[in-house]
Amino acid sequence: MAHLSAVINSTIRALVQELDVFKDVSDAALSDILTQARPRRVVAGSSVFTQGAPALSFFLLLEGQLKIVQTSREGEQIIAHWVAPGQLFGFAIALGLHAYPGTAQAVTDSIALAWPMRAWDVLVQRHPAVTTKALRTVGGHLQDAFARLRDVSAAQVEQRIARALLRIMRQSGLRTEGGVQIDFPVTRRDIAEMTSTTLYTVSRTLSAWEQAGVLTGGRRRRIVVLDPHALVRLAGSE
């Protein structure tokens, strides 16, 4: 059992060392940072945490893909942002919150590291460079949220859909011979929840874009953007 634990810890350490947030961190500092971290496997469709639950931990995604979903009092769901490997999430403490403002749901089978929230103050004191990068992550999420709010209030539906796909593509796009593949399943309902529009409108729009050769997929398959330049034109200025 001890040998198995050592293998798991070694694998996690190797994954963490490759992430931008821990670049240039010494071995001793990395060991100190990982001391209180615990790995958590999350099956696709299940949640790391739920909206309104006490914010007891913050997380780093090692493998897989998550979406942060917020539900309004009326029951309307909005995808606040997507979490890709190497990104920190669940930083309610950075927003002055004691409960999670959304639900972190696994899109694919995923692995995350969890730190108890009480470890944050210790990390701030001992490893300010790492925590600065973590706070930039929070700032990036807020900027993305503000951009989508501007889209909902000012942009036409087609622009909102194109901009949502561009954001996902830039974050998790995999260049292939046929185009840029979004490297995890994105449903048409997901896109509707990202853009505050109806499933019917998203389906009609994506079908038209498929016929025009802009992209392919979008039901249960992975979306492949065949013509990124056309998608940028459809998005207009961001």
C-alpha positions as CSV (number, residue, x, y, z in Angstrom):
1,M,0.0,0.0,0.0
2,A,2.8,2.4,0.8
3,H,4.4,1.6,-2.5
4,L,1.1,2.3,-4.3
5,S,0.8,5.7,-2.5
6,A,4.3,6.6,-3.5
7,V,3.6,5.8,-7.2
8,I,0.4,8.0,-7.0
9,N,2.2,10.9,-5.4
10,S,5.1,10.6,-7.9
11,T,2.6,10.7,-10.8
12,I,0.7,13.7,-9.4
13,R,4.0,15.6,-8.8
14,A,5.0,14.9,-12.4
15,L,1.7,16.3,-13.7
16,V,1.8,19.4,-11.4
17,Q,5.4,20.3,-12.5
18,E,4.2,20.7,-16.1
19,L,1.6,23.3,-15.2
20,D,2.2,27.0,-15.8
21,V,1.1,27.9,-12.3
22,F,4.0,25.9,-10.8
23,K,6.7,26.7,-13.4
24,D,9.9,27.9,-11.7
25,V,8.8,26.5,-8.3
26,S,11.6,24.8,-6.5
27,D,11.3,21.1,-5.5
28,A,11.2,22.0,-1.8
29,A,8.4,24.6,-2.4
30,L,6.4,22.2,-4.5
31,S,6.7,19.5,-1.8
32,D,5.4,22.1,0.7
33,I,2.5,23.1,-1.5
34,L,1.5,19.5,-2.2
35,T,1.6,18.5,1.4
36,Q,-2.0,19.3,2.2
37,A,-3.4,18.5,-1.3
38,R,-5.5,15.4,-1.8
39,P,-6.3,13.9,-5.2
40,R,-10.0,13.4,-6.2
41,R,-11.4,11.5,-9.1
42,V,-14.6,12.8,-10.5
43,V,-16.7,10.7,-12.9
44,A,-18.2,12.4,-15.9
45,G,-21.6,13.9,-14.9
46,S,-20.8,14.1,-11.2
47,S,-19.9,17.2,-9.3
48,V,-16.7,18.4,-7.4
49,F,-18.9,20.8,-5.4
50,T,-22.4,22.2,-5.7
51,Q,-23.8,25.7,-5.7
52,G,-24.5,27.0,-2.2
53,A,-22.4,24.3,-0.4
54,P,-19.9,25.5,2.2
55,A,-16.6,26.5,0.5
56,L,-14.3,24.1,2.3
57,S,-11.7,23.5,-0.4
58,F,-10.1,25.0,-3.5
59,F,-8.9,22.9,-6.4
60,L,-6.5,22.4,-9.3
61,L,-7.7,20.3,-12.3
62,L,-5.0,17.8,-13.4
63,E,-6.9,15.9,-16.1
64,G,-10.3,16.1,-17.8
65,Q,-12.7,19.0,-18.2
66,L,-15.2,20.7,-16.0
67,K,-17.9,23.3,-16.4
68,I,-19.0,25.7,-13.7
69,V,-22.8,26.0,-13.8
70,Q,-24.8,28.6,-12.0
71,T,-28.6,28.2,-11.4
72,S,-30.8,31.2,-10.9
73,R,-33.7,31.3,-8.4
74,E,-36.0,30.7,-11.4
75,G,-34.1,27.5,-12.2
76,E,-32.4,28.8,-15.3
77,Q,-28.9,27.3,-15.8
78,I,-25.9,29.3,-17.1
79,I,-22.5,27.9,-17.8
80,A,-20.2,30.5,-16.1
81,H,-17.0,29.1,-17.5
82,W,-15.1,25.9,-18.5
83,V,-12.2,24.6,-16.5
84,A,-9.3,23.0,-18.4
85,P,-6.3,21.0,-17.1
86,G,-3.9,23.2,-15.2
87,Q,-6.5,25.7,-14.0
88,L,-7.3,26.5,-10.4
89,F,-11.0,26.7,-9.5
90,G,-13.3,26.9,-6.5
91,F,-11.7,30.1,-5.1
92,A,-14.7,31.3,-3.2
93,I,-12.3,32.8,-0.6
94,A,-10.8,35.1,-3.2
95,L,-14.3,36.6,-3.8
96,G,-15.1,36.9,-0.1
97,L,-17.6,34.1,-0.2
98,H,-18.3,31.3,2.3
99,A,-20.3,29.2,-0.2
100,Y,-19.6,28.1,-3.8
101,P,-21.4,30.4,-6.2
102,G,-21.8,27.6,-8.8
103,T,-21.6,23.9,-9.4
104,A,-18.4,22.3,-10.8
105,Q,-19.5,19.4,-13.0
106,A,-17.2,17.0,-14.7
107,V,-17.7,16.9,-18.5
108,T,-15.3,13.9,-18.8
109,D,-13.7,11.7,-16.2
110,S,-11.4,14.0,-14.4
111,I,-8.8,14.2,-11.6
112,A,-8.4,17.3,-9.4
113,L,-6.3,18.2,-6.4
114,A,-8.1,19.6,-3.4
115,W,-6.6,21.8,-0.7
116,P,-8.5,22.7,2.5
117,M,-9.5,26.4,2.4
118,R,-7.6,27.0,5.6
119,A,-4.4,26.2,3.7
120,W,-4.8,29.4,1.6
121,D,-3.4,31.8,4.1
122,V,-0.4,29.6,4.6
123,L,0.3,29.4,0.9
124,V,0.0,33.2,0.6
125,Q,2.7,33.7,3.2
126,R,5.1,31.0,2.0
127,H,4.6,31.0,-1.8
128,P,3.3,34.5,-2.9
129,A,4.3,34.0,-6.6
130,V,2.1,30.9,-6.9
131,T,-0.8,32.5,-5.1
132,T,-0.5,35.6,-7.4
133,K,-0.9,33.3,-10.4
134,A,-3.9,31.7,-8.7
135,L,-5.6,35.1,-8.2
136,R,-4.9,35.9,-11.8
137,T,-7.0,32.8,-12.6
138,V,-9.9,34.3,-10.6
139,G,-9.5,37.6,-12.4
140,G,-9.5,35.8,-15.8
141,H,-12.8,34.1,-14.9
142,L,-14.3,37.4,-13.9
143,Q,-13.2,39.1,-17.1
144,D,-14.7,36.2,-19.1
145,A,-18.0,36.6,-17.2
146,F,-18.1,40.3,-17.9
147,A,-17.4,39.7,-21.6
148,R,-20.4,37.3,-21.8
149,L,-22.6,39.7,-20.0
150,R,-21.7,42.4,-22.6
151,D,-22.5,39.8,-25.3
152,V,-25.9,39.0,-23.8
153,S,-26.8,42.7,-23.6
154,A,-25.4,44.0,-26.9
155,A,-24.5,41.2,-29.3
156,Q,-26.8,39.4,-31.7
157,V,-27.5,35.7,-31.1
158,E,-25.2,34.5,-33.9
159,Q,-22.3,36.6,-32.5
160,R,-22.9,35.2,-29.0
161,I,-22.7,31.6,-30.2
162,A,-19.6,32.3,-32.4
163,R,-17.9,34.0,-29.5
164,A,-18.7,31.2,-27.1
165,L,-17.2,28.6,-29.5
166,L,-14.1,30.8,-30.0
167,R,-13.5,31.0,-26.3
168,I,-13.8,27.2,-25.9
169,M,-11.6,26.7,-29.0
170,R,-8.9,28.9,-27.7
171,Q,-8.9,27.2,-24.4
172,S,-9.2,23.6,-25.4
173,G,-8.8,23.5,-29.2
174,L,-6.7,20.7,-30.7
175,R,-5.4,21.4,-34.2
176,T,-6.0,18.5,-36.6
177,E,-5.7,18.1,-40.3
178,G,-9.4,18.9,-40.7
179,G,-9.5,21.9,-38.5
180,V,-9.5,22.8,-34.8
181,Q,-11.3,20.2,-32.6
182,I,-12.7,21.1,-29.3
183,D,-11.2,18.4,-27.2
184,F,-14.2,17.5,-25.1
185,P,-18.0,16.9,-25.7
186,V,-19.9,20.2,-26.0
187,T,-23.7,19.8,-26.5
188,R,-26.0,22.2,-28.1
189,R,-27.7,22.6,-24.7
190,D,-24.3,23.6,-23.3
191,I,-24.0,26.3,-25.9
192,A,-27.5,27.5,-25.2
193,E,-26.7,27.8,-21.5
194,M,-23.4,29.7,-22.3
195,T,-25.2,32.2,-24.5
196,S,-28.6,32.7,-22.8
197,T,-30.5,31.6,-25.8
198,T,-32.8,28.7,-26.7
199,L,-31.8,25.2,-27.7
200,Y,-33.8,25.6,-30.9
201,T,-31.8,28.8,-31.9
202,V,-28.5,27.1,-31.2
203,S,-29.5,24.0,-33.3
204,R,-30.7,26.1,-36.2
205,T,-27.5,28.2,-36.1
206,L,-25.1,25.3,-35.9
207,S,-26.9,23.4,-38.6
208,A,-26.6,26.4,-40.9
209,W,-22.9,26.7,-40.1
210,E,-22.4,23.0,-40.8
211,Q,-24.0,23.4,-44.2
212,A,-21.7,26.4,-44.9
213,G,-18.6,24.4,-44.0
214,V,-17.7,26.5,-40.9
215,L,-17.8,23.5,-38.5
216,T,-19.0,20.0,-38.0
217,G,-20.5,18.1,-35.1
218,G,-22.2,19.6,-32.1
219,R,-24.7,17.0,-31.0
220,R,-22.9,14.2,-29.1
221,R,-19.7,14.4,-31.1
222,R,-16.8,16.7,-30.5
223,I,-17.1,20.0,-32.5
224,V,-14.5,20.5,-35.2
225,V,-14.1,24.1,-36.4
226,L,-13.3,23.7,-40.1
227,D,-12.9,27.4,-40.9
228,P,-11.7,29.3,-37.8
229,H,-11.4,32.6,-39.8
230,A,-15.1,32.3,-40.8
231,L,-16.0,31.8,-37.1
232,V,-14.0,34.9,-36.2
233,R,-15.9,36.9,-38.8
234,L,-19.3,35.6,-37.5
235,A,-18.2,36.6,-34.0
236,G,-17.5,40.2,-35.0
237,S,-15.3,42.3,-32.8
238,E,-14.9,41.0,-29.2
